[in-house]
């Protein structure tokens, strides 16, 4: 048999096998069609085009709150997709059967190329081993010791913005500033590295590469499947690289490669510098590693002390650096800018928060515990994280060897009137973790669940919320999801939000301009002016706060 004929036969058999598996999935998932949900747009796109469209926030809310705790949708080519916000079912998906409901392959394979083998690019035991070393690095004690550094950076932000208001109030793009301060905080707090002095405009190659990553990645999303195939077929790295390098130098994929290479080079340089100094006893850097309060220093110390079998390889440690910057930056800065927009929209809430911050002197530097005991600051942060989860669409796929069963905390009624207390989930079914659906569930939070009302956190939460035992790591919410793949940096994010707000609100006033701000439903939501703008920005009218004279 000629090699051409052999290759075609292999391809045909593989294709037929795939079609067989897929048809089996469609047949096995037919009973799921009895569950309530929106009609699909087409067989090819299912509901995904509606759900992932640029301005899909209203459709996403419709799915989240109008059909109940388990919603039937369709993925591409009729693939079954469930939107789940039932607490017991979510407990199963995120905690009990986390090994079955895994991240999609495209997510893992693309992250592997962007960051290397980090938390965002590994499954199972390898991921578990990384979490074991990294979890203690994000402990409250470490956050406590990082707090003074956060204040130092935020005071520079205050100086930088004050400098721009010498001629009176003016419009400023607050997303630009929350972005800069978030990058600097994760730089200094995460890596012991300064990206941006804030008080002067200086470009840093690492910072530029991080900023170029997502826009260029967004332009080659359709190629993500090739990464999955390359992993499945063990295509050598040099060959994958050669293919990418065959594209023109100004193509998005080459720019993406350039950003990835720069991030990798800079991460390695920071790691090696610390390691060399550690090995050779360079007093200044050893001081940073030995007493350093940044995440990398703590991680290197923990790794050196860990049992040999539990240690992370150098490649794994380096891969965490860009991962942390990426995971920390837009999520936190966009949530912060959303908070400022809401405070501008509700001036009475802004005044009340400012009063609390001024009365307690929170802007100058306070202890971690005192900062966390400010009730209204806490309420504003929690309420914004509840109603506006920055990364609200988390997909999982059932990779069970056999079909599996999802138990429910409350029975659901099917379209033909049957009452189900559990649902059979065929292998291959996709699941969307219902972050909005549980954070804004009227049955739990009350009829005003969709409204932003920080006051709700000043009294005990409804017992329905606490009794539901949502499997989220933070405050009965799913904003940082839960389980082994929950957000490892949620305390870092919370502390950052609180310090930035404490310093900003006591120095500046924020008001809306007449420009229409719209939020785009992307992997991480971002604001733009007008519906079709490309540039993300959040213009607010900013003035210096002047205390009223008695
Ligand atoms: C408001 C800010 C933030 C939000 C809303 C947020 C949300 C999330 C969510 C939903 C996940 C789960 C992703 C998934 O399952 O696919 C996640 C994972 C992660 N986050 Fe965050 N995050 C925030 C800030 C941060 C910060 C500040 C850091 C680091 C300092 C961080 C580091 C990570 C990492 C490393 C992961 C991957 C964890 C793993 O897979 O084991 N995040 N985040």
Boltz pocket constraint, residues with backbone or C-beta under 6 A from the ligand:
constraints:
  - pocket:
      binder: B
      contacts: [[A, 103], [A, 119], [A, 120], [A, 131], [A, 186], [A, 323], [A, 324], [A, 327], [A, 328], [A, 329], [A, 331], [A, 332], [A, 335], [A, 389], [A, 390], [A, 391], [A, 394], [A, 395], [A, 478], [A, 479], [A, 480], [A, 481], [A, 484], [A, 485], [A, 486], [A, 487], [A, 488], [A, 489], [A, 490], [A, 492], [A, 493]]
      max_distance: 6.0
